[in-house]
């Protein structure tokens, strides 16, 4: 194994540049990752982040690395939806392949562990529904198979003994969200990218062959712009006169005190919302997309009732949860859309404007999406085609209203 070399972090720039080749709006894991990919290709890039770097969904998510088809939409929307989701599944799998080598690439530990994911069935009916999902996953190239009751006990003895079985996806795993976003930020800065936290973009106007981005710290004239603002992607798009069906969903997660090493897998449950994994330090990290609340100022805050339900589901599936003390629960805003598929690449009719928005599972997808957007910007042959993820699909469906960015 190549040894990891930790490098010191250069100081943050104090002043905004007057001009930059490419401005990235959003300094989460996706924004910092595309900054890294562009900077290492020799592109001048500046990241403008309204808050701290990698501090929103990038740091608040539970660190799951997803590959398999989500059970909820599979049941609710059926096989036609699944086939439309096939390219997104391949995108997630390709991103996980990048995660395998990310610690070496970024020269820092990220606690990446790819021991597989278990979607656990409570009864035979759920297991039967999973069987078809596994068939489709295998058709799409995933290493998935079904485990019966006795096989599941051998693979995952930490689970409740009365569970009926599980779908096992070998590609899945986990990484630390507290390490990954900052690692991309540090690597991007090392490659020459300028990172500006606490620099919200207030207005955007067309200026010559580029865009003028006004912030409280001054204005930047950029030849190209990448929107990578996650849950705020819809609001950022509105600054360009684009009305998109993208929004932020308040969700929450929790972690327990450290317990003995027990759970190597990413665990889901077909009976209710759950993701569960054990961190490198031993804590049980519990999520699954349970709703948080918004306070009077629109800020996410933990919903106590949903916290209790989430913990009850976790204890039903993994009994050791009931004996572990809860340390902390926190909310976050995750970017969302209706079809679960990303918005990537150039915006038709807006020269130099690009999108990088991956709903629900953006932590997993950040490495590959950043690379693909960087390849689109630099004119390289893409690792994967992204045409079907274009913002143009909203234009075709009539769910996007396109105006003009104000002239400046």
VODREN-418391 format. One record per atom (N, C-alpha, C, CB): z, y, x. Coordinates in steps of 0.2 Angstrom, whole numbers, plus 2048, in hexadecimal, padded with zeros to 3 digits. Glycine has a CB too. Layout:
BEGIN
ZYX;...
END
This chain:
BEGIN
8007FA804;800800800;800806804;8068007FB;7FC80B803;7FC811806;802815805;7F6816804;80681780B;80C81B80A;80B822807;80F81C811;80F824803;80F82A7FF;812830804;81382A7F9;80E835805;81083B809;812841804;80B83C80E;818843804;81A848800;81884F804;8218487FE;815853801;81385A804;817860801;80C85B804;818865805;81B86A803;81786E7FE;81E86F809;81A8727FA;8168767F4;81587D7F7;8198757EE;80F87F7F7;80D8867F9;81088B7F3;8068887F9;8128917F5;8158967F0;8108977EB;81789C7F4;8138997E5;80F89B7DF;80B8A27E1;81389C7D9;8058A37DF;8028AA7E0;8068AF7DC;7FB8AA7DE;8068B57DE;80A8BB7DB;8068BF7D6;80D8BF7E0;7FF8BF7D8;7FB8C37D4;7F58BF7D1;7F98CA7D8;7F38C17CB;7ED8BE7C9;7E78C07CD;7EC8C07C1;7E28BC7CE;7DB8BE7D0;7D88C27CB;7D78B87D3;7D48C77CE;7CF8CB7C9;7CA8C77C6;7CD8D17CC;7C78C27CB;7C28BE7C9;7C38B77CB;7BB8C07CC;7C18B27C7;7C18AB7C9;7BB8A77C7;7C88A87C7;7B98A27CA;7B489E7C7;7B689B7C1;7B28997CD;7BB8977C1;7BD8937BB;7C58957B9;7BC88C7BC;7C68977B3;7CD8987B1;7CE8927AC;7CE89F7AD;7D488F7AD;7D788A7A9;7DD88D7A5;7D98847AD;7DC88D79E;7E188F79A;7E5889798;7DE893793;7EC88979A;7F0883799;7F28807A0;7ED87E794;7F887F7A1;7FB87C7A7;7FF8767A6;7FF8817AB;7FD8727A1;80086C7A0;7FD8677A5;800869799;7FE8607A4;7FB85B7A8;7F485B7A8;7FE8547A6;7F185D7A2;7E985D7A2;7E68637A6;7E785D79B;7E98697A5;7E786F7A8;7E886E7AF;7EB8757A5;7EE86C7B2;7EF86B7B9;7EA8667BC;7F686A7BA;7E98617B8;7E585B7BB;7DD85E7BB;7E58557B6;7DB8617B7;7D48647B7;7D48697BD;7D18677B1;7D986D7BE;7D98727C3;7D986E7CA;7E08767C3;7DD8687CA;7DC8647D0;7D58627D2;7E185E7D0;7D285F7CC;7CB85C7CD;7C68617CF;7C98587C7;7C78677CC;7C286C7CE;7C386F7D5;7C28727C9;7CA8707D7;7CB8737DD;7C986F7E3;7D38757DE;7CA8687E2;7C88637E7;7C18637E8;7CB85D7E6;7BD8667E3;7B68667E3;7B386D7E6;7B38657DD;7B88717E8;7B68777EB;7B687D7E6;7B08777EF;7B887C7E0;7B78817DB;7BD8867DB;7B687E7D4;7BC88C7DB;7C28917DA;7C48917D3;7C08987DC;7CB88F7D2;7CE88E7CC;7D58917CB;7CE8877CA;7D68947C5;7DD8977C4;7DF8947BD;7DC89F7C4;7E58927BD;7E888F7B7;7ED8957B4;7EC8897B8;7EC8967AE;7F089B7AA;7F48977A5;7EC8A07A7;7FB8977A6;7FF8937A1;80489879E;80388E7A5;805898797;80989C794;81189B796;80889B78C;813895797;81A894799;81A8917A0;81D88F794;81E88C7A1;81F8897A8;81A8837A8;8268867A9;8188827AE;81387C7AF;8168767AD;81187C7B7;8128727A9;81386B7A7;81A86A7A4;8138667AD;81B8707A0;82287079C;82286E795;82587679E;81C86E792;81C86D78B;81B866789;816871787;816864786;81585D784;81485878B;80E85C780;81185B790;810858796;817855799;80D85C79B;81C859798;82385779A;827854795;82685C79D;82685578F;82A853789;82884C786;82A858784;822849788;820843785;82483D789;818842787;823837786;827832789;82482E78E;82982D783;81E830791;81B82D797;818826795;82182B79B;81582578F;81281F78E;80B81F790;81281D786;80881A793;801819795;7FD815790;80081779C;7FA81878B;7F7814785;7F0812787;7F781877F;7EE80C784;7E7809785;7E580677E;7E780478A;7EA80377B;7E87FF775;7E780376F;7ED7FA773;7E380176A;7E2804764;7E8805760;7DC80075F;7E980C75E;7F080D75A;7F0809754;7F0815759;7F6806752;7F680274D;7F6806746;7FD7FE74D;7F980C746;7F980F73F;7F281173D;7FD816740;7EE814741;7E781673E;7E380F73D;7E481A744;7E480A741;7E1804740;7E2801739;7E37FF745;7E8801737;7EA7FF730;7E880472B;7F27FE730;7E980A72C;7E780F727;7E0811726;7EB816728;7DC81172C;7D581372B;7D080D72C;7D4818731;7D280772E;7CE80272E;7CA801735;7CA801728;7C57FC734;7C17FA73A;7BC7FF73C;7BE7F3739;7B9803737;7B4808738;7B780D73C;7B280B731;7BD80F73B;7C181473F;7C1811746;7C781673D;7C380B747;7C480874D;7BE808752;7C780174D;7B980774F;7B2807752;7B080E755;7AD80374E;7B2813751;7B1819753;7B681B758;7B281E74D;7BB818759;7C081A75E;7BF816764;7C781875B;7BA812765;7B980D76A;7B8811771;7B2809769;7B4817771;7B381A777;7B981E779;7AD820776;7BE820775;7C4822776;7C881D77A;7C8825770;7C8817777;7CC81177A;7C9810781;7CB80B776;7C3811782;7C0810789;7C281578E;7B980F789;7C381B78B;7C582178F;7CC820791;7C482878B;7D081E78D;7D781D78E;7D8817794;7DB81B788;7D4812793;7D480D798;7D280F79F;7D0807796;7CD81379F;7CA8167A5;7D081B7A8;7C481A7A4;7D381E7A4;7D88237A7;7DE81F7AA;7DB8277A1;7E08197A7;7E58157AA;7E38127B0;7E780F7A5;7DD8117B1;7DA80F7B8;7DC8147BD;7D380D7B8;7DB81A7BB;7DC8207C0;7E48207C1;7DA8277BD;7E881F7BC;7EF81F7BD;7F181A7C2;7F381E7B6;7EE8157C3;7F08107C8;7F08137CF;7EB80A7C8;7EB8177D1;7EB81A7D7;7ED8217D8;7E481A7DA;7F08247D2;7F282B7D2;7F782D7D7;7F482D7CB;7FC8287D8;80182A7DD;7FF82B7E4;8078257DD;7FA8277E6;7F78287ED;7F382E7ED;7F38227EE;7EF8307E7;7EA8357E7;7EE83C7E7;7E68357E1;7F483C7E4;7F88427E3;7FD8437E8;7FB8437DC;7FE83D7EC;80383D7F2;80A83E7EF;8018427F7;80C83B7EA;81383B7E7;8148367E2;8148427E4;81B8337E2;81C82E7DD;81C8317D6;82382B7DE;81A82C7D1;81982E7CA;81C8297C6;81282F7C9;81F8247C9;82281E7C5;81D81B7C0;8288217C1;81781A7C3;8128167BF;81480F7BF;80B8187C2;81480C7B9;8158057B9;8108027B3;81C8037B7;80C7FE7B5;8077FB7B0;8087F37AF;8007FC7B2;80E7F27AB;80F7EB7AA;80D7E97A3;8177EA7AA;80A7ED79F;8077EB799;80B7EE793;8077E4798;8087EE78D;80B7F1787;80B7EB782;8077F7784;8117EB77E;8127E6779;8127EA772;8187E277A;80E7E876D;80E7EB766;8117E5763;8077ED763;8187E6761;81C7E075E;81B7E0756;8237E1760;81A7DA754;81A7D974D;8207D674A;8147D474B;8227D9744;8297D7741;8287D073D;82C7DC73D;8217CF73A;8207CA736;8197C7737;8217CC72E;8177C2734;8117BF735;80B7C3732;8117B8731;80C7C772D;8077CB72A;8057D072F;8097CE724;80A7D3732;8087D8738;8047D573E;80F7DC73A;8077CF73F;8037CB745;7FC7CA743;8077C5746;7FB7C873D;7F47C673B;7F07CD73B;7F47C3734;7F27D2739;7EF7D973A;7ED7DA741;7F27DE737;7F27D9746;7F17DA74D;7EB7D6750;7F77D9750;7EB7D074D;7E67CB750;7DF7CE750;7E67C474C;7DD7D174A;7D67D574A;7D67DB74F;7D57D7743;7DB7DE74F;7DC7E4754;7DB7E275B;7E27E8753;7DE7DC75D;7DD7D9764;7D67D7765;7E27D3765;7D27D4760;7CB7D2761;7C77D8762;7C97CF75A;7C87DE75F;7C47E4760;7C67E7767;7C67E975A;7CC7E7769;7CE7E976F;7CA7E5775;7D57E9770;7CA7DF774;7C77DB779;7BF7DC779;7C87D3777;7BD7DE773;7B57DF773;7B47E6776;7B37E076B;7B97EB776;7B87F177A;7BA7F1781;7BD7F6776;7BC7EB783;7BD7EA78B;7C57EA78D;7BA7EF78E;7C97EA788;7D07EA78A;7D37E378B;7D57EE784;7D87E278F;7DB7DB790;7E07DB78B;7DD7DB798;7DF7D9785;7E47D8780;7E47D177D;7E27DD77A;7EA7CE77B;7EA7C8778;7F07C8774;7EA7C277D;7F07C376F;7F67C276B;7FB7BD76D;7F37BF764;8017BF76C;8077BA76E;80B7B8768;80C7BE773;80C7B1768;8107AF762;8177B0763;80E7A7761;81B7AD75F;8227AE75F;8257AC766;8267AB759;8247A5768;8277A276E;8247A6774;82579B76E;81D7A7774;81B7AB77A;81E7B177B;8137AC779;81F7B5775;8227BC776;8297BB779;8237BF76F;82D7B6777;8347B577A;8347B4781;8377AF776;82E7B0784;82E7AF78B;82C7B678F;8287AA78C;8277B978C;8257C078F;82A7C578F;81E7C278C;82D7C6789;8327CB788;8387C9785;82F7D1783;83D7C6788;8437C3786;8487C9783;8477BF78B;8477CF785;84B7D4783;84A7D677C;84A7DA787;8447D4779;8437D6772;8477D276D;83B7D5770;8487D4767;84B7D1761;8487CA760;84B7D575B;84D7C5760;84A7BE760;8467BC759;84F7B9760;8467C0754;8437BE74E;83C7C174D;8477C0748;83A7C5752;8337C8751;82E7C3751;8327CD757;8287C474E;8237BF74C;81E7BE752;81F7C0746;81D7C3756;8197C275C;8177C975E;8127BE75A;8117CA762;80F7D1764;8087D0766;8147D376A;8057D6767;7FF7D776A;8007DA771;7FA7DC766;7FE7D7776;7FF7D977D;7F97DC780;8027D3781;7F97E2782;7F47E6786;7F67E778D;7F27EC782;7F27E3792;7F47E3799;7F37EA79C;7F07DE79C;7EF7EE79A;7EE7F479D;7F37F979D;7E77F779B;7F77F9798;7FC7FE796;8027FE79B;7FE7FD78F;80680479A;80C80579E;80F80B79D;80A8047A5;81180E7A3;8158147A2;8158187A9;81D8137A0;81781F7A9;8188237AE;81C8287AD;8118267B1;81F82C7B1;8248317B0;8208387AE;8288327B6;82183A7A8;81F8417A6;8228477AA;81F84279F;8288467AD;82B84B7B1;82884C7B8;8338497B1;8258467BA;8228477C1;81A8487C1;8238407C4;8178457BB;8108457BC;80D84C7BB;80D8417B6;80F8507B6;80C8577B6;80D85B7BC;80F85B7B0;81385C7BE;8158607C4;81185D7CA;81C8607C6;8108567CB;80C8547D0;8058567D0;80C84C7D0;8028577CA;7FB8597CA;7FB8617CC;7F88587C3;8008647CA;80086C7CB;80186D7D3;80686F7C8;8058697D6;8068697DD;8008677E1;80C8657E0;7FC8627DF;7F68607E2;7F18657E1;7F48597DF;7F08687DB;7EB86D7DA;7EC8737DE;7EB86F7D2;7F38757DF;7F487B7E3;7F287A7EA;7FC87D7E2;7F48737EC;7F28717F3;7EB8727F5;7F586A7F4;7E78717EF;7DF8717F0;7DD8787EF;7DC86C7EB;7E187D7EE;7DF8847EE;7DF8877E7;7D88847F1;7E18837E2;7E18867DB;7E788B7DB;7E28807D6;7E68907D7;7EB8957D5;7EE8947CF;7E889C7D5;7F58937CF;7F88917C9;7FD8977C7;7FD88B7CA;7FC8997C0;80089F7BE;80489D7B7;7FB8A57BC;80A89A7B8;80E8997B2;8118A07AF;8148957B4;81389F7A9;8168A57A6;8108AB7A5;81C8A87A9;80A8A97A4;8048AD7A4;8008AC79E;8008AD7AA;8038AD798;7FF8AC792;7F88B0791;8038AD78C;7F38AD78F;7ED8B078E;7ED8B3787;7E78AB78E;7ED8BA787;7EE8BE780;7E78BF77D;7F18C4782;7E28C1780;7DB8C277D;7D68BF782;7DA8CA77B;7D08BE77F;7CA8BC783;7C48BF780;7C98B4782;7C08C2785;7BA8C5783;7B48C3787;7BB8CD782;7AE8C3785;7A98C2789;7A78C878D;7A28C0784;7A68C6793;7A48CC798;79F8C979D;7AB8CD79C;7998CC79C;7938CA7A0;7928C379F;7958CB7A7;7928BF7A5;7908B87A4;7978B47A4;78C8B67AA;79C8B77A3;7A38B37A3;7A78B679D;7A68B47A9;7AE8B579E;7B38B679A;7B98BA79D;7B68B0796;7BB8BF799;7C18C379C;7C78C1798;7BF8CB79B;7CC8BF79C;7D28BC799;7D88C179B;7D48B579C;7DA8C4795;7E08C9796;7E68C5796;7DF8CE791;7EB8C779A;7F28C479A;7F78CA79C;7F38BE7A0;7FD8C979B;8028CE79C;8028D07A3;8098CC79A;7FF8CC7A8;7FF8CD7AF;7F98D07B1;8018C77B3;7F48D27AD;7EE8D47AF;7E88D07AC;7ED8D47B6;7E28D27AD;7DC8CE7AA;7D98CA7B0;7D78D37A7;7D68C57AE;7D28C17B3;7CB8C07B0;7D58BA7B4;7C68C17B4;7BF8C07B2;7BC8B97B5;7BA8C67B4;7BB8B47B0;7B98AE7B2;7B28AC7B0;7BE8A97AF;7AE8A97B4;7A88A67B3;7A88A17AE;7A48A47B9;7AD89C7AE;7AE8977AA;7B58967A8;7AC8907AD;7B68937A2;7BD89379F;7BE88B79D;7BF89879A;7C488879E;7C588279B;7CB883797;7C787D7A1;7CB881790;7D188178C;7D487A78C;7CE882784;7DA87A78F;7DE874790;7E687678D;7DE872797;7E6879787;7ED87B785;7F0876780;7EC882782;7EE870780;7F286B77C;7F386D775;7F886A77F;7F986D773;7FB86F76C;7F987676A;80286E76B;7F787A76F;7F588176D;7ED88176D;7F8886772;7EA87C76E;7E287C76F;7DF880769;7E0875770;7E187F763;7DE88275D;7DF88975E;7E187F757;7E588C760;7E6893760;7E2896766;7EE894761;7E289276C;7DE895771;7D689576F;7DF890777;7D489076C;7CD89076A;7CC896765;7CB88A766;7D1898761;7D089E75D;7CF8A5761;7D689F758;7D18A5767;7D08AB76B;7C98AB76D;7D48AA772;7C58A676C;7BE8A676E;7BA8A6767;7BC89F772;7BD8A7762;7BA8A775B;7B88A0758;7B48AB75C;7BC89B75B;7BA894758;7C0892754;7BA88F75E;7BE89074E;7C388D749;7C3885749;7C2890742;7C888274D;7C887B74E;7CD87774A;7C8879755;7CC871748;7D286D744;7D686A74A;7CF868740;7D986E74E;7DE86B753;7E586F752;7DB86D75A;7EA86B753;7F186E752;7F686A756;7F286E74A;7FC86D755;80286A759;806866754;80586F75D;808860756;80D85D752;81485C755;80B855750;81985E752;82085E755;823857755;825863752;82485475A;82784D75B;82D84D75F;82184875D;830847760;836847764;837840767;83C848760;83B84076D;83C83A770;84383A773;837839776;846835775;84D834777;84D82F77D;851831772;853830781;85482C787;85C82A787;85282F78D;85D823788;864821789;866821790;86481A786;86D820791;86F81F797;86C81979B;87781D797;86C8197A2;8698137A5;86C80C7A3;8698147AD;8688077A3;86B8007A2;8677FC7A7;8697FE79A;86A7F67A7;8677F17AC;85F7F07AB;86A7EA7AC;85B7F07B0;8547EF7B0;8527E97AB;8517EE7B7;84F7EA7A6;84E7E57A1;8477E579E;8537E679B;8437EB79D;83D7EC799;8387EE79E;83F7F1793;8337EA7A0;82D7EC7A4;8287EF7A0;82B7E67A8;8277EE799;8227F0795;8227F6792;8207EA790;81D7F978F;81C7FE78A;81D7FA783;81680278A;8227FC77F;8237F8779;8217FC773;82A7F5778;81D7FA76E;81C7FD768;81F7F8762;8147FE767;81F7FA75C;8217F6756;81C7F7751;8287F8754;8197F274E;8157F3748;8187F4742;8117EC747;81F7F4741;8227F573B;8247FC73A;8297F173B;82480073F;82680773F;82480B745;82E80873D;825811745;82381574B;828814751;82381D74A;825812757;82A81075D;825810763;82E80A75C;828813768;82681176F;82C811773;821817772;82D80C777;83380B77B;831808782;838806777;83480B787;83380978E;83A80A792;82D80C791;83A807797;84080879C;83E80C7A2;84380279E;8418127A3;83F8167A9;8418137B0;84281D7A8;83F8167B5;8408137BC;8488147BD;83D8177C1;84B8187BA;8528197BB;8578157B6;8548207BA;8538127B1;85780D7AD;85880F7A6;85D80B7B0;8568167A4;85781879D;852815799;85781F79D;854814793;84F81278D;84C81878A;85280D788;84581978B;84281F788;83F81D782;83C82178E;84182077C;83F81E776;83B824772;84681D772;836822770;83282776C;82E823766;82D82B771;828826765;823822760;82082775C;82781E75C;82182E75D;81E833758;822835752;818830756;829834752;82D83674D;82D83E74D;83483474D;82C841747;82C848746;83284B748;82A84A73F;83185174C;83685674D;83685B748;836859754;83A860748;83A866743;83886C747;84186773F;836871743;834877746;83A87C743;82D87A744;83C880748;842885745;83E88B743;84688774B;842890741;84089673E;83B89A742;84589A73C;83B899748;83689C74D;83089874F;83A89E753;83089274B;82A88D74D;82B889753;82489174D;831889755;83388575B;83587E759;838888760;83287875D;83587275B;83C87075D;83086C75E;83F86D758;84686B759;847864757;84B870756;84C860759;84D859758;84F859750;85285675C;84C85474D;84E852746;85384C746;848850742;85984E744;85F849745;85D842741;86584B743;85A84373B;85983D736;85483973A;857840730;84E83C73C;84983873F;84C835746;84383C741;850838749;85383574F;85782F74E;85883A753;85B82F748;85F829746;85A824744;86382B740;855825741;85082073F;84C81D745;84B82373A;84A82174A;84781F750;84B81A754;845825754;85281C754;856818758;857811754;85D81C759;85881174E;85980B74A;85380774B;85A80D743;84D80974B;84780574C;847802753;84080974B;849806758;84980475F;84E7FE760;84B80A763;8547FF75C;8597FA75D;8577F4759;8607FC75A;8537F4754;8517EE750;84C7EA755;84D7F174A;8487EE759;8437EA75D;8467E8764;83D7EF75E;84A7EC767;84D7EB76D;8557EC76C;84A7F0773;8587E676B;85F7E7769;8647EB76E;8627E0768;8627EB775;8667EE77A;8677F5778;8637ED781;8627F8775;8627FF773;86980176F;85C80176F;86B7FC76B;8717FE767;8777FE76B;8727F8762;8777FC772;87D7FC776;87D80177B;87E7F5779;87780577B;87680A781;87881177E;86F80A783;87B815781;87D81C77F;877820780;88381E783;87682477A;87082977A;87282F77F;86F82B773;86E831783;86F836788;86C83D785;86C83578F;86683D783;863843781;85D84177C;860846788;85C846778;856846774;85284D774;85784476C;84C84D774;848854775;842854770;84785577C;84085976E;83A85A76B;83485C76F;83A85F765;82E85C76C;82885E770;82285F76B;82685A776;81D86376D;817864769;81186076C;81686B768;80F85B768;80985876B;80385A767;80A85076A;7FD85A76B;7F785C768;7F4857763;7F285F76D;7F185975E;7EF854759;7E8856756;7F4854753;7E5851753;7DF85374F;7DF84D74A;7D9854753;7DA84D745;7DA848740;7D7841742;7D684A73A;7D2841747;7CE83B749;7D183874F;7C783D74A;7D683B752;7D9838758;7D583875E;7DB831757;7CF83B75E;7CA83B764;7CA841768;7C3839762;7C984176E;7CA848772;7C484D771;7CA846779;7C5853773;7C0858773;7BF85A77B;7C285E76F;7B985877D;7B8858784;7B185C786;7B8852788;7B186078B;7AB86278E;7A986978B;7A585D78C;7A286A78D;7A087178B;79F873784;79987278E;7A1879782;7A087B77B;79987E77A;7A588177A;79587B775;78E87D774;78E884772;78B87876F;789888775;78988F773;78D893777;78989076C;79289177B;79689577F;796893786;79E89477C;79189678A;790894791;797895795;78B898794;798890798;79E89179D;7A588F799;79F89779F;7A588D793;7AB88C78F;7AC88478F;7AC88F789;7B1881791;7B287A790;7B987878D;7B2877797;7B987278A;7BF870787;7C286A78A;7BE86F77F;7C986978A;7CC86378C;7D2862788;7CE864794;7D185F782;7D785E77D;7D785677B;7D6862777;7DC85377D;7DD84C77B;7E384B776;7DD847781;7E1849770;7E784976B;7EB84376C;7E4849764;7F284476B;7F783E76A;7F883B770;7F4839765;7F3839774;7F483577B;7F2839781;7F182E77A;7F383F781;7F0843786;7F384278D;7F184A785;7F984078D;7FC83E794;7F9838797;80483C793;7F7833793;7F382D796;7EC830798;7F2828791;7E9834794;7E2835795;7E183B79A;7DF83778F;7E683F79C;7E58457A1;7E18437A7;7EC8477A3;7E283E7AB;7DE83D7B1;7D783C7B0;7E18377B5;7D58387AB;7CE8377AA;7CA83D7A7;7CC8317A6;7CE8407A2;7CB84679E;7CA84C7A3;7CF848799;7CF84D7A8;7CE8527AD;7C88517B1;7D48537B1;7C784B7B3;7C28497B8;7BB84A7B4;7C28427BA;7BB8487AE;7B48487AA;7B28507A9;7B58457A4;7B78547A7;7B685B7A6;7B485E7AD;7BC85F7A3;7B785D7B2;7B585F7B9;7AE85D7BA;7BA85D7BE;7AC8577B9;7A58557BA;7A08587B6;7A584D7B9;7A285A7B0;79E85D7AB;79C8657AE;7A085E7A4;7A28687B1;7A186E7B3;79D86F7B9;7A88717B5;79E86A7BE;79A86A7C4;7948677C4;79F8677CA;7928647BE;78B8617BE;78B85A7C1;7868657C1;7908567C2;7908507C5;78E84B7BF;79784E7C8;78C8457C1;78B83F7BD;79283D7BA;7878397C0;79383D7B4;79A83C7B1;79C8347B2;79B83E7AA;7A28337B3;7A582C7B3;7A48297AD;7AC82C7B6;7A482C7A7;7A382A7A1;7A083079D;7AA82879D;79C82E798;798833794;79E83678F;793830790;79D83D78E;7A284078A;79E844784;7A684578E;798843783;79484777E;797846777;78D84477E;799840776;79C83F76F;7A384276E;79D83776D;7A6844773;7AC848772;7AB84F772;7B1846778;7A5852772;7A4859772;7A785C76C;79C85A772;7A886276C;7AA867767;7A5867761;7AC86E769;79F865763;79986675F;79A861759;793864762;79E85C759;79F857753;7A385B74E;7A4851755;7A786074F;7AA86474A;7A5869747;7B086874C;7A086B74B;79A86F748;79686B743;79687274D;795865745;791860741;79485F73A;78F85A744;79B85E73B;79F85C735;7A1862730;7A5858737;79F868733;7A186D72F;7A886F72F;79F86C728;7AC86C734;7B386E734;7B587373A;7B7867735;7B087673C;7B187B741;7AD88273F;7AF879748;7B0887740;7AD88D73E;7AC891745;7B2892739;7A6893747;7A589674D;7A389D74C;79F892751;7A78A1750;7A68A9750;7A48AB757;7AC8AD74D;7A48B1758;7A38B375F;7A98B6762;79D8B975E;7AA8B4768;7AF8B776C;7AE8BF76D;7B08B4773;7B38C376C;7B28CA76D;7AF8CC773;7B98CE76C;7AB8D1773;7A78D3779;7AC8D877D;7A18D7777;7AC8D8783;7B18DC787;7AD8E078C;7B68D878A;
END
